[in-house]
Amino acid sequence: MKKKLLEFLISHSKNNGFIFPSSEIYGGINAIFDYGQYGVELKNNIKEYWWKSMVQINDNIVGMDSSILMHPNVWKASKHASKFNELLIDNKTSKKRYRPDLLIMNHVKKYFKKNPDERNKIVSRLLKFLKKKDLLGIKKIIDELNICDPLTKTKDWTNIRYFNMMFEIKNFKNLFLRPETAQGSFCNFQNVRITNRFKIPFGIAQIGKSFRNEITARQFLFRLREFEQMELQFFIYPKKEEEKLWYEYWKNYRLKWHFELNLGKEKYKLFNHDSLAHYASIGMDIEFDFPFGFKELEGIHSRRDFDIKQHELFSKKKLGISEVNGKTIIPYVIETSLGLDRIFLAILFSSLKKEILKNGKTRVVLKLPSFLSPIKAAILPLVNKDGIPDIAKNIFNNMKIHYPMIYDNKGTIGKLYRRQDAIGTPLCFTVDYLTKNTNTVTVRYRDNMNQQRIHIKEISKLIEKETGLKNILNRISNN
Ligand code: ATP
């Protein structure tokens, strides 16, 4: 059922200008997508919501935009060069690559549904081997369970080995596409602190592209090789009590941000990590109920002083902060990291509805959070004659500098409404004969299709009330 929903979502996104497969005319490229005319607007609105609620309303947080390419030593210091690895196994017949841990997990999910004891035994064996980095042990599980290649059903596996997930740039030795934006914030931590005369606690926020050579890159926008992250690095006093306090603070703040989207609280789950990334001391995922089950949407970690200490060591520059008592401290860091493409997918998936109307017809409607809708309102002439389109065009021209709007006269009014429903436009204003004498229009609401007559002068106020970000930012900042 959910698989069908994902297929429906992919085709709806393509047919309505949200997401196109990259380089489609050449057959596409695995796990890379382009954002179309409405996709880019929705994505920009999500960015704006994140930026304003992280940077604009927090006076101890500033933003920056660091470069994608960084000095090779950055990745040595951060240990991405040596430790940012995934396990990999090849099938010699299909020439396909797989993550062995996922092969095992998918196998037990499929074949041990009715035998949870046995399933748990296999999973805990796998976790033990993963922890001990016992690659032969993991391979033994694959052999014992007779796991075959999902495509060719053959079992001619290679040995398991590690695979670094950074993309190296050809002809430039040790130059990589960054796998996270965070290192740009760490390398500029002193620049920002000094030029802003910041005292800890303070934060640096970034939105930017990251790249990872994912082995199993699929599931639409969920696991991409080129994606965007919205990350905060929040620098605090290096004490365990402070770490606990700020970790809780950012967990709650981020959850509040998500809940304001109204996608349904039951769609979120928290998952505390036992096995952590090499830089982290505590960590959790905010998981979301995607079309393929609960999966990581956002990560929240304490990176302690790992990164700054490593950069101090490798750059031989002083990156500590001098205190009044003459002591120098290296701050701890709490990180929140949200995948922009993943939250885009979560929003799109939760908003796409197929509704059966009273007259038995079906309507497809994208019930996006209105403040994120690519188009805030459409101005539609009821008929294409008797000066009605001119009045509608005039209203549109007066309003388009204030809001992203659409003027559409290519079809019957029913068709025009359906087109706006499909792209999630919350308000449609219809101009008809009555407009000529009364200066009123019909407003039609996307979600319940209710209609109401209002004066032209009230259009702007209504758009602001229904689609503005102000109230949400107010609620987030007052908590
Ligand atoms: P996963 O376990 O799903 O691979 P991760 O734990 O490696 O994710 P982080 O390194 O914590 O992810 O990255 C922070 C966020 O960046 C993730 O929560 C996710 O939203 C996003 N992200 C990471 N990898 C990808 C990817 N390949 N495609 C899209 N978004 C990603």
Boltz pocket constraint, residues with backbone or C-beta under 6 A from the ligand:
constraints:
  - pocket:
      binder: B
      contacts: [[A, 212], [A, 214], [A, 221], [A, 222], [A, 223], [A, 224], [A, 225], [A, 227], [A, 228], [A, 229], [A, 296], [A, 297], [A, 298], [A, 299], [A, 337], [A, 338], [A, 339], [A, 340], [A, 341], [A, 342]]
      max_distance: 6.0
